[in-house]
Amino acid sequence: MTLHTTALRAVHPAALLYAEEAKAGLLSRREFLTRATALGVASATAYGLIGLPSPANAQDATTPVQGGTLRMNMETRATKDPRTWDWSEIANFGRGWLDYMVEYEPDGSLRPMLLESWEANEDATEWTLKVRQGVKWNNGDDFTAEDVVNNIRRWCDGTVEGNSMAARFGGLMDAATSQMREDAVEIVDPATIRLKLSEPDIAVVVNMADYPAAVVHQSYDNGDPAANPIGTGAFLPETNEVGVKQVLVRNPDHTWWGTAVYGGPYLDRIEYIDYGTDPAAVLAAAESGEVDATYQTTGDFIDIYDGLGWVKSEAVTATTLAVRFNQSQPPYDNVEVRKALQMAVDNNVVLELGYNNLGVVAENHHVCPIHPEYAELPPPVVDPAGAKAALEAAGQADTEFELISLDDSFQAATCDAVAAQIRDAGINIKRTVLPGSTFWNDWLNYPFSATQWVMRPLGVQVLNLAYKSGVAWNETAFANPEFDAALAQANSISDADQRREVMATLEKIMQDQGVLIQPYWQSLYRHTTAQVHGAEQHPIYEHHHYKWWKEAAS
Amino acid sequence: MLLFLVKRLVTMLVTAICLTIVVFALTNLPPNLEKIAKSEIGTRISDAEVTSWLDKNGFGAPLLVRYGEWLGLLPGWTRTDENGVVYGRCIREGEDPATAPIRCGVLQGEWGYSRVFRQEVADVIARGLGLTGKLMFWVLLVMVPGALLTGVLAGMREGSRTDRALSTASIVATATPEYVSGVVFIAVFTSSAVGLKWFNGSATSAMDDATLVNFTLPVLTVALYAMGYVARMTRASMAEVMTAQYIRTARLKGVSFPKIVLRHALRNALIAPFTVIMLQIPWLLNGVVIVETLFNYKGFGWTLVQAAGNNDIDLLLGVSVVSVIVVLLTQLISDVGYVFLNPRIRLA
């Protein structure tokens, strides 16, 4: 069974839900089409779902134009060893000359890149990877199975400070040395690699699509990857000025393998210009014609860009704001307290007040309807009076709670909405807003605060990263043997439909333990000028440069 | 005169040392160091990793020792990693520790490495000063003639209608700080909301290629503020000169008004504005910080904001030293220049 064919096989279940809503008149036809096609449903199929014939679409006929420069605003951060990348922005610059084993598409499917295909056995403990043949590094070397093993070995090195990839490949690692087990990876023949995991893991290949998994050459010295940019990618870094500008130019002396497979790249030059974190500065740049596309458009600015006549693209995501409790800190060590606070908050209201309704309501268990294994549970109960009573029963009626958040506009607004509802229930709560420089110093340990979690393609992935006992990013201090056992079981079922049954248990434990208030799933937006094509917003901010093109100025 | 210059240079040196000690102490507070470690190896790391990183990178030594290292008075730190490779403050990557210099600080011409920009501090500051120099050149070109003309016209006939109008305008200009005027300009002249769209609200493209469209607003924002102040000073000085006895004598002799103003009043009236303009330059640096951040123009002021915001120790120290030099140097020029313009003053 290969994962990428599974994901492409059927119409996305969420799209069917949208279709029901559209037919019932709850969703406009336009809205439905945006959402359904964003989920990877071909537009003709999408029209079919709501019983309409597909119109002849003039726009589809436009063929990509070769050449041109695309300018986008982006925080240009310092490049460093790919496996320690902690910002998508770093990866988006690196993507110019570094490719990935597989690529996550906006519709939730996986596209084979440097790996041509992959297969798992029954219980997902043994994986067979096929290496794409005919790929060249830009220094002329051939891309081989040894290169793949070299990269897996790098990812598995848990002794490197800040290497987040190691946490994703536990099944290939030797726990004692924090290195790759040499017997776990076997080169069967020059085009085939076999992985033997110590425990089942369905996410091995999906993890290779994550942004710190850029594939580097064997000569790479763990320094600045832009200093000596050897990669398989189609572009080269030209300018790399942190905080100012990063420029990628098409490498004229290199035949990119993907041109024959997927087409592109079309652009000659991609300029990332740093305008800081103030969206108003980006708007000023857009109005001045200094950029052709935004990295992301948020909040009130969405309407403003629409008004400028820029083209909006939306990505439905499993990105969320986790308003979580840290269970190691009193009074949140008491499950009744956590559940009471949860009960006081209506997530619909938080979505409306905190995020302008630009998303989907969530159910306090951190598994999203667009995840393949999502199991539907009855919606959480909202009962402010009950919340107050429960707190009294727990002896915490007079406690003043404190909710800490980043000063970022929507994060602060969301927490304000959460706190306001808790206050309305008659509970004392204080709000504290911290600047990013202070907030991130201690994000793991705040008793009650909000953290944005970027989406992962599978429902089990965030649970593994954030809620499994003792993992590095477990900010809730959640340690539940029953949950860990069920999660280990879910991690061994590679078929999404079978995994869903275990998932229902996991989601239920999350809700029953009052782990977090998780109000909504965010949609992401990007605006581009009408000339820009193929650069739609991606659910995890990935930039697939080879798809981007720009009409020549008329 | 020579003694005066020497005194001034010593003051400059002492000020720079005092300021850098303060900046050094503030940027090296434990939470700030923790921030550096986190920005180096990832925001989401544990306290143990932070401590280990700080010690490995020479932040473990006492404050004054590290200040001495930065100055170049004390030998730079060295460490040996688990593979037996010696590395340290003064050993560049790939350099043999035996041949590397023992001290590498400001005294040796090493300004250190900017952690935010991943470049030598000297290069970052040079880039910033270059861009700010361009901005300041245009600011002075607009401000000086504008301010002098306004001041002279207003002071020429004290109390006249021209005087009242120009004085009001210059008071308004001085009373409006850059962060207000800049935002108003952007709102009025650049946004689709008002619809004028004459200029750009962002000066990022002006770094490579300054045009009337992308550079007017930042220049105007800085210039207007200083212009009002200098114009007021010029007006006062002009008005005073116009009441002097020799002007009355000239009038009584029948010299024409334009001739009085141009030949007799102007030179004496310009002594005060000269000093004010020179003293205004350090104040302009203030405005530059705001305007460069507002318009995303990546010069010296913007560099200062980035260095301070990200606790970039070496860069912040470098910026401080350069600022001290700019401020005290312009004061020196103003004092020396004053002597030449007004022979009655003598420098002891």
Contacts between the chains, C-beta under 8 A, distances in Angstrom:
chain1	res1	chain2	res2	distance
A	78	B	116	7.6
A	78	B	117	8.0
A	78	B	118	4.8
A	79	B	118	7.9
A	84	B	41	6.5
A	84	B	42	6.1
A	86	B	42	4.4
A	86	B	43	6.1
A	86	B	44	6.8
A	161	B	41	4.7
A	161	B	42	7.8
A	161	B	45	7.0
A	161	B	49	5.6
A	161	B	52	7.7
A	161	B	53	6.5
A	162	B	41	3.9
A	162	B	42	3.8
A	162	B	45	6.1
A	162	B	49	7.7
A	164	B	42	7.4
A	223	B	93	7.6
A	224	B	118	7.3
A	241	B	117	7.1
A	241	B	119	7.9
A	242	B	116	6.4
A	242	B	117	4.8
A	242	B	118	5.2
A	242	B	119	7.8
A	243	B	116	6.3
A	243	B	117	6.0
A	243	B	298	7.5
A	243	B	306	5.8
A	244	B	117	7.9
A	244	B	298	5.2
A	273	B	204	6.0
A	275	B	202	7.2
A	275	B	204	7.0
A	275	B	296	5.3
A	276	B	293	7.9
A	276	B	296	6.8
A	281	B	202	6.7
A	281	B	296	5.5
A	284	B	186	6.3
A	284	B	190	6.3
A	284	B	191	7.7
A	284	B	200	7.5
A	284	B	201	3.3
A	284	B	202	4.5
A	284	B	296	7.9
A	285	B	201	7.7
A	285	B	202	4.3
A	285	B	204	6.4
A	285	B	296	7.2
A	287	B	190	6.2
A	287	B	191	6.3
A	287	B	192	6.2
A	287	B	197	7.2
A	287	B	200	7.9
A	287	B	201	6.2
A	288	B	190	6.9
A	288	B	200	3.6
A	288	B	201	5.8
A	288	B	202	4.9
A	288	B	205	7.4
A	288	B	214	6.8
A	289	B	200	7.8
A	290	B	200	7.2
A	290	B	202	5.5
A	290	B	204	5.7
A	290	B	205	5.2
A	307	B	192	7.1
A	308	B	192	6.2
A	437	B	35	6.4
A	437	B	309	7.0
A	437	B	310	7.8
A	437	B	311	7.8
A	440	B	38	6.7
A	440	B	43	4.5
A	440	B	44	7.9
A	441	B	31	6.7
A	441	B	34	6.1
A	441	B	35	6.3
A	441	B	38	6.7
A	443	B	43	7.4
A	443	B	44	7.0
A	444	B	44	7.2
A	444	B	46	7.9
A	472	B	44	7.2
A	472	B	46	7.3
A	473	B	44	6.0
